[in-house]
Amino acid sequence: MSRCTVCSLKDDHPGVVLDDQQVCNLCNFDFAEDLLVNYRYTSEVFAEFQQAPPADGEFDCLFMYSGGKDSTYMLDKFVNEYGKRVLAYTFDVPFESVHAAQNISLAQEKIPATFLLDADDDNIKLMMREVFNRPAPKPGRYLDEKLPCVSCRTFFVLRAILNAYERKIPYIALCADPQQILTMESNVREIVRGFYETFGERLTGTLFGERLEDLLFEDDEDLPKIVFPFIAMRHDYDPDHIVAELQAKGLYESSPLETHCTLFPLLNYYSFKNWDCMFYKLNASSHVRSVRRNGDQARNTFSIKFPRALDLAPVEDQLGEVVMAIAAGEGSREEHEKTLIDVFQRMDATEDAARFVAQSFLDMRSVADDLGIRLS
């Protein structure tokens, strides 16, 4: 198996092709044109949103609020600096950790927005069982190793779109970080079409009834538009600064590495089982790529920060071994915990954060049993 000589991506990673010099198509910027098209569209929508007068209805935008650092930071900006009338929409994902709920409570106390909590546990669990239990598509396309995460996110984005559409709210704010923006679909109609293509008419109908069909056939001017607030600060995006500012305001109590998703270990299991890579491989490879091409660059533009001296290949191999051993019910819990703490500390986590994440990995089998996900 070959690896890209620049960023360490393997030649069988979904959507990755190595050239004669063993450099991958991402490092060669073969995706550049597609990414620029999406970037231009998202920039235009954001500029339109900035210049838009107050909406006719009660709210200027539906703001997708997860309780994470990015959405908390921007919710504070939207309400207290930009003066937007915001419906802060939170989908109560059954896989969120207790930290997300704590951050949401802090925001509700300190930010004068209208908060809406939505939930649909049965259907999102049904969808996730489908994703994890069916065979992965081969040879795979770019981001296929993240299919469970992308599917979960798309599910509640669609719920948010339906809420905005039915309430006649013209814009939806989605706080993807600058790199995520480049790879996320931003057109509402295309998001709906993509979901139908991934899950088919039968399962889509089970999950949403006929409500999504209304979006497919609605006039463009009557569909909400998705706004990515971080498009405006793409060159200045700094997770450390964001966390520091939020903590100074008493709005955030988590570590950036302490992912709010309790499925994070299962996401890694899915990536290792089907694609022999860790879940954050693209993120880490992007960091390696930026450091090797610009020695003065401190970090990439993703919300997960990696140390400059990260030796990615052995970290990934070690994480893969322990994830698959836990999934198979093999090995000692104590030894697995020791290995995981070491791996996450090498990825720049504090000891407390590393222990927190390690515990979620050790509980992976019970989470899978609860959801009906089969581990091989």
N, C-alpha and C positions, 0 to 999 in steps of 0.2 A: 504493500500500500504506500502510495506517495503522498507527500504533503507539499503545500505551497511553500516555496522558499522565503516568501515575504511574511505571510500571516499565519501559517501553520494549518490552514484548512486542508482536510484530507480530500483525495481525488474522488471519493464516493459520497461526499457531502451533497445533500440535495441541491441541484442547480449549479454545482461547481464543476468547472472544467479547467484542467491544467494545460498550459501551452508547452511548446518544446523546451522552454527554459524553466519549466516547473513553476510557473507563476499562474495563479488562478484568475478567472475572468473578473472577479470582484476587484482584485488589485489592478487589473488592466482596465478597469472602469467600463466594462462591456455593458453594464446596466445603466450607464450615465444618461442616455437619452430618455429612457422610460422614467427614471427618477426625476429628471428635469421637467418633464411634462407634468408630473404630479406636483412638483415643487411650484411651478408657475401657477397652476390652478389654485393651490392652497394659499399662495401669496395674494392672488387676486381676491379670493373670498375674504381673507383677513382684512385687506385694505377696504373692501366694501363694508365689512362689519364695523370697522373703526369709524367710517364716515356716515353710517346709517343713523337717521334720526330715531328718537324713541319709538318703539313699536306701538301699533294701535291697541294691542291687548295689554294684559297685566304685566307681562315680562318681556324684556329685550332678548333674553336668551335662556335656554335650558343649559345649565352647567353640570357636566358629568363629574360628580364629586365622589372620589373613592376613599378619602381619608389618608391617601399617600402624600408625600412631600410636595410633588409637583402640583397636584390638584388643590391642595390646601394653600400653597403659595399663590396660585393664580386666582383662587376664589377670593382671597383677601384683597388682591389687586383689583379685581373686577368690581367688588362692592365698595371698598373703602378708598380707592384711588380713581377708578374710572367712572364711578357713579352709575354702573349698570344695574338695572332691575333684574335680579337673578333668581331663577328657580333652581336651587341646588338639588340635583337629582342623584340619589344614591340607589343603585341596585344592590339589594342585600344578598350578595353572593354567599352561598352556604359554605364556601371554602375560605372565607376571610378569617384572619387571625384576630385575637382579642385586641391587638395593637391598633388595627384599623378602626374598630369601634371606639376606642379611647380617643383617637385623633378626631373622629367625627364629633364626639361629645364636646371636645374642646372648641371646635369651630362653631358649633351651635351656640355655645356660651358667648363667644367673642365676635362673631361676624353676623351682622344684621341682614341675613338673606332669608328667603323662604325655603325651607328644607322639605324634600319629598322622599320618602322611603318606599321603594318598590321591591317586590319579591315574587319568585316563581320557582321554588326549590325543586318541585317534582320534575318540571320540564328541563331545567338546566342540568339536573343529574342524569335524566334520560339521555340528553344529548352527549354528555361527557362519557357515559357508558358506551355509547355508540362509537365515539371517536377512539377511545382506548382499546376497545375489544375487537374492532374490525381490522383486517390487514392494512398495513400502511401502504400508500401508493408507491410503486416502484417504476422507474428509478428515482422519481421524486423531482419536485420543483423547489425553487428558492423559497425558504421559510417552511417547508413541509415538516421539518423536525420540530417546529413550534405549533403544529396544527391544533393540539388540545388547547393551548393558551389562546391562540387566535380565534378558535371557535367559541370559547367561553366569552371572550371580549366582544366578539361580533354579536352573540346572543343578547347581551345587555345593551350594546349600542343600538341594536334594532328595537329593543324595548324603549330606549330613550327617544329614538326617532319617532316611534308611534306616539309616545306621550307628547312630544313637541308638535307633531302633525295634528293630533286631535285637539290640542289646546291652542293651535294656530300661533305657535312661537316660532319666529322666523329663523333663529340661529341656534345651533348646538355647539357648545364649547367642549372640546376634548383635549385634555392636557397630555398628549403624547410628547415625549422629548424630541429634540431635533432630528435624531437619526430615525426614530420610529415614524416620524412624519413622512419621510421619504418613501417608506415601504407600506404605508397604510392607504387603503382606498378612501377617498374623501367625498365621492359622489354618492348621494343617498341611494339613487336608483341602482347603481352598480353594486353597492353593498348588498342590496336585496337580491339581485341576480346572482351574485357570488354565493350567497347562502343557499339558494335553490340548487345551484350547480354542485355544491359540496354535499348537501344532505338529501337532495331529491324532493319531489313534490309531496310524497307521503309523509315523511318525517317532518318536513317544514309545516305541513298542514296540521300535524299533531301538536307541534310546538306553538304555532301562532294562529291557527284557524285560517280564516280568509283575510285577515287584516293586512298582511303584507301585499296581497294582490292590489289593494287600493293604492299603495305606493307605486307599484309598477306602472299603473295606468293614469296616475295623476299628472296634471300639467306641471311643468318644471317650476313655474313661479309660485305654485302652491305647496311645494316641498320645502322642508327646512334645509338649511345649508350648514355643513359642518365647518367649524372654525378651529384652527389649531393655534392657541395663543402663543406658544413658544416659537412660532415662526418668526416673531418679531425680535427675539433675542437669541437667535440660533448661534451667533458667534460669541455670545457672552454667557451661554448656559453653563452654570457651575453648581452642581449638586451640593458641594460643601457650603457655598454661600447661601443657597436656598435653605438648607437645614439650619444653619446658624441664625439666619434672620427669623425663621419660624420659631426656633427655640427661645430666642430673645423676646418674642411676643407671646410666649406660652401657648403656641399652637401646634407643637409637635414634640412627641416624647419617644420616638422610635429611632433605631439606627437605620441608615439607608440600606444596609445589607440584609436587615431583618425583613425579608419579603413578607407582604401581608397575605400571601396565598398559601394555604395549607396543602395545596396540591403541588407545590414546588418540587418535592422529592419525586412524585409520580411523573411530573413533566420531564425530569432528568431520566427517570426510568424509560419513558417513551422514547426519548432521544437516543439513549444508549442502546436500547433493544433494537430499534429499527434503523438507526443511522450511525451508531458507534461514535456518538459525540455528546458532550455535555449540553445542557439546555442553553447556556449562555455562550456557546462556542462562537457564534457570529459576533456577539458583542466583544468578547475577549480578542478575537482575531482582528476586529476593527481597531482595538486599542494597540495591538502589536503592530499593525500596519502603520498607524499614525506615528508611533514612536520611532519605527525604523526609517520612516521617510522624513521625519522632522524631529531631530534630537532635542529641540527646544520645546516641543509640544508636551505639556504636562499630562494630558489625558485626551480621550476621545469625547464625542458629544453625546454619549449614551448615559442614562441615569445610573448605571452601575459603574463604579470606578474601580480600576484595576491598578496594582502597583507597576511602576515603570519597569522593574526588573523581573516581572513575572515570566517564569519558564513554563509556558502553557502546556506543552505536550505531556510531561510527567504528572502535572497536576490533574489534567484530564484523565489520564490513564488510571491514576490512583482513585479518583472519584468514581470512575466507571466500575472498577473492581468492587468497591464497597457497595455501590448502589445495587449492582446485580446480585451480590451476596445477600444483602438484606431482602431483596425481592424473593430470592430462593429460600429464605429462612435458614441460611447457612452462616456459620461463624459466631463469634462472641459479641454480645451487645456492647460490652465494655471496650473491646478492641475496635469495633466499628466507631464508637463514639470518639475514641482517641484519634483515629485516623481522620475522621470528618473534621474535628476541631483543628487538627494540623492543616488540612487542606484549606479550610476557610480562612485561617489566620494567614496562610501564605497568599491568599487572595485579598489581604489587607483588612480583614474583619478584626474587631477587638475580640478579646477572649470571651466576653459575655455574649456578644453577637454570634460568635462561632458556636458557642454552646447552645444558644437558642435555635439556630438553624439545624445543628446536628440532631437535636431532639426531634425535630419534625421529620428528619430522614429515618430515624430509628422507629418512628410510629407509622411508617409508610404502609406496612401490611394491613394494619387495622383500618386506616383510611380507605385503602383499596377495597377491603371487605365490606365496609359500610356503603360504598358506592356501587358494589357489584362489578368491580374491575378485576379482570383475571390477570394474575401475575404468573409468568412462566419461568 
